[in-house]
C-alpha cells in the first residue's frame, strides 16, 4: 500500500535539472548516497546498462543520481517502506521529459522478482534492531535499522538479481567493512573494489566504506581489488580534491 503524502516534504535539486522529494523531519539524502552512486558510475564500463536496479532505494537519491549519469535503458527502484516509495515515485513522475525510463516498485527486496540487471546499487540500513535508539518516525527508523534484513539480505538479493557479467555497489559504515565482505562472499560474490572515506582529513578513522562486487568470472573480477582512500573535507572545512572529483564525475556542481 502506498502512503499518504507527508506534510513536511521539500522539493530539492538533486543532480542537473533533476529534482526529488525528501522530508524536513524524515530521511534525507547524504554523502553515503553520493558515494554509492559514484562508485557505480566510476567503475561502469561500456555502453549504458540495459537494466539497472537500486535495491532498497528509499526516496530514490542513489537511483536517480546513477540513472542520470549512466542513462540505463531501464532503471528500477525497489523499496518496501511505504512513505519512501511514495516519495520516490512522485519524484520519478515529475522528472524532465528526456529522463530515461525509471520504475518504482513498492516491494521487499528479499522477494522482488524482476529480470536480472547489469548494474545494482544498494545502501542498506546500518544498525541491527536493539543496537541504538530508535526514531519514532517510521521512515527514519526504517532507513537506519534492519527491519527487513541488513547487508546480508542486500547481498543475497543482488547475487540473485545480477547478471553474470554485472556489477553491484554498496555503501556501509567503515567499521563493519568486513561484515560486508563476508556477506558478499556468503552470497557467492567477489569483491572488485573498496573505497574508504573519512569525514575530515584529520580524522583517524574512516566513517564510510563503499564496495563493489561481481560474480566470479565477470569482467569486473580481479585478483587484486582496487582500494581507494579519501576524505570528504579538509581540515579547513572545504571539500578535498578527492571529493571534488567525486562531485565532478557525478555532475553535482553543474
C-alpha positions in Angstrom: 0.0 0.0 0.0 1.4 3.4 -0.9 1.5 6.1 1.8 -0.3 9.4 2.3 1.8 12.4 1.2 3.8 13.9 4.1 3.2 17.5 5.1 6.9 18.3 5.5 8.1 17.3 2.1 10.6 19.6 0.3 11.3 19.6 -3.5 15.0 19.9 -3.9 17.6 19.9 -6.7 19.4 16.6 -6.8 21.5 16.4 -9.9 21.5 18.6 -13.0 17.9 19.6 -13.7 16.5 16.6 -11.8 14.7 17.4 -8.5 13.4 15.0 -5.9 11.3 14.9 -2.7 12.6 14.5 0.8 11.2 15.3 4.3 12.4 18.0 6.6 11.9 15.7 9.6 12.5 12.4 7.8 15.0 10.6 5.7 17.2 12.9 3.7 19.9 12.2 1.2 23.5 12.3 2.3 27.2 11.7 1.4 26.5 8.0 1.7 24.1 8.1 -1.2 26.5 10.2 -3.4 29.4 7.7 -2.8 27.2 4.7 -3.5 26.2 6.2 -6.9 29.7 7.5 -7.6 31.4 4.1 -7.3 28.9 2.6 -9.7 29.4 5.4 -12.2 33.2 5.3 -11.8 33.5 1.6 -12.4 30.9 1.1 -15.0 32.4 0.0 -18.4 30.9 0.3 -21.8 27.5 1.3 -23.1 24.6 2.3 -20.8 23.3 -0.6 -18.8 20.4 -2.5 -20.3 18.8 -2.8 -16.8 19.8 -1.1 -13.5 18.2 -1.8 -10.1 18.6 0.1 -6.9 17.5 -2.3 -4.1 16.1 -0.6 -1.0 16.0 2.7 -3.0 14.4 4.8 -0.2 13.5 8.2 -1.5 15.4 7.5 -4.7 18.5 9.6 -4.5 21.1 6.8 -5.4 18.7 5.6 -8.1 18.3 9.0 -9.6 21.9 10.0 -9.5 23.0 6.8 -11.1 20.3 6.9 -13.7 21.1 10.5 -14.6 24.8 9.8 -15.2 24.6 6.4 -16.9 21.2 6.6 -18.7 20.3 2.9 -18.4 17.7 1.7 -20.9 15.6 0.6 -17.8 16.0 1.6 -14.2 14.1 0.1 -11.3 13.9 1.2 -7.7 12.7 -1.4 -5.1 11.5 0.0 -1.8 9.4 -1.6 1.0 8.9 1.4 3.2 5.6 3.0 2.1 6.4 6.6 2.6 9.8 6.5 0.9 8.4 4.5 -2.0 5.6 7.1 -2.4 8.0 10.0 -2.5 10.4 8.2 -4.9 7.5 7.5 -7.2 6.4 11.1 -7.3 10.0 12.3 -7.9 10.2 10.0 -10.9 6.9 11.0 -12.3 8.0 14.7 -12.3 11.4 14.2 -14.0 12.1 16.1 -17.2 10.7 14.5 -20.4 14.1 13.5 -21.6 14.8 11.3 -18.5 15.4 7.6 -19.2 12.7 5.1 -18.1 12.6 4.7 -14.4 10.1 2.5 -12.4 9.5 2.3 -8.6 8.3 -1.0 -7.1 6.8 -0.9 -3.6 8.1 -4.3 -2.7 10.5 -6.1 -0.3 14.0 -6.6 -1.9 14.1 -10.1 -0.5 11.0 -11.1 -2.5 11.1 -8.9 -5.6 11.1 -10.9 -8.9 12.3 -8.9 -11.9 14.7 -9.8 -14.8 18.3 -9.7 -14.0 20.2 -6.4 -14.1 23.6 -5.4 -15.4 24.1 -2.9 -12.6 22.7 -3.0 -9.0 23.3 -0.5 -6.2 22.3 -0.6 -2.5 22.5 1.5 0.6 21.4 -0.8 3.5 20.4 0.3 7.0 23.5 0.2 9.2 22.2 -0.9 12.6 20.6 -4.2 13.8 17.4 -3.6 15.8 18.3 -3.2 19.5 21.7 -1.6 18.9 20.7 2.1 19.0 18.0 4.5 19.9 15.1 4.0 17.5 13.4 7.0 15.9 9.7 7.4 16.5 9.4 8.4 12.8 8.7 5.2 10.8 10.6 6.4 7.7 13.8 7.4 9.6 13.6 4.2 11.6 13.4 2.0 8.5 16.3 3.7 6.8 18.6 3.3 9.9 17.6 -0.1 11.4 17.5 -3.5 9.8 13.7 -4.0 9.9 13.8 -6.2 6.8 17.3 -7.6 6.9 20.7 -6.0 6.8 23.7 -6.1 4.4 23.3 -9.9 4.2 19.9 -9.6 2.7 21.1 -7.0 0.2 24.0 -9.2 -0.9 21.7 -12.2 -1.3 19.2 -10.1 -3.4 22.0 -8.7 -5.5 23.5 -12.1 -6.2 20.1 -13.4 -7.3 19.3 -10.4 -9.5 22.7 -9.6 -11.0 23.7 -10.7 -14.5 26.8 -13.0 -14.6 28.9 -10.1 -16.0 27.3 -7.4 -13.9 28.4 -5.0 -11.2 27.0 -4.4 -7.7 28.0 -1.4 -5.5 27.0 -0.9 -1.8 27.7 1.7 0.9 28.1 0.9 4.6 29.8 2.1 7.7 33.6 1.5 7.6 33.9 -0.3 10.9 31.7 -3.0 9.5 33.5 -3.4 6.2 34.5 -7.0 7.0 30.9 -7.8 7.7 30.0 -6.5 4.2 32.8 -8.6 2.6 31.7 -11.7 4.5 28.0 -11.2 3.4 29.0 -10.9 -0.2 31.2 -14.0 -0.1 28.4 -15.9 1.5 26.2 -14.9 -1.4 28.8 -16.1 -3.9 30.1 -12.7 -4.9 33.7 -11.5 -5.2 35.0 -8.0 -4.3 36.4 -5.9 -7.1 36.8 -2.5 -5.4 36.7 -1.0 -1.9 36.7 2.7 -1.0 37.1 4.2 2.5 36.1 7.7 3.3 36.8 9.9 6.3 34.5 12.8 7.1 37.7 15.0 7.5 41.3 14.5 6.6 42.4 14.8 10.2 40.0 12.1 11.5 41.9 9.0 12.5 39.4 6.6 11.1 37.2 6.2 8.1 33.4 6.6 8.5 32.1 5.1 5.3 33.1 2.2 3.1 31.9 1.7 -0.5 32.2 -1.7 -2.0 31.9 -3.2 -5.5 31.1 -6.8 -6.1 30.5 -9.1 -9.0 30.1 -12.8 -9.8 33.2 -14.9 -10.3 34.2 -14.8 -14.0 32.8 -11.3 -14.5 35.0 -8.8 -16.4 35.0 -6.8 -13.1 36.6 -9.7 -11.2 40.2 -9.1 -10.3 43.0 -10.8 -8.3 43.7 -7.5 -6.5 40.6 -5.4 -5.8 41.1 -1.7 -6.2 41.4 0.2 -2.9 40.5 3.9 -2.9 41.1 6.1 0.1 39.6 9.6 0.5 38.2 12.3 2.8 35.2 14.5 2.2 36.5 17.6 3.8 39.9 19.2 4.5 40.9 20.5 7.9 39.6 24.0 7.0 36.2 22.6 6.1 36.4 22.8 2.4 35.9 19.8 0.1 39.1 17.9 -0.6 40.3 17.5 -4.1 39.3 13.8 -4.0 35.7 14.7 -3.1 35.6 17.5 -5.6 36.5 14.8 -8.2 33.6 12.7 -6.9 31.2 15.6 -7.3 32.6 16.5 -10.8 32.1 12.9 -12.0 28.6 13.0 -10.7 27.8 16.4 -12.2 26.7 17.6 -8.7 28.1 21.1 -9.1 26.8 21.9 -12.6 
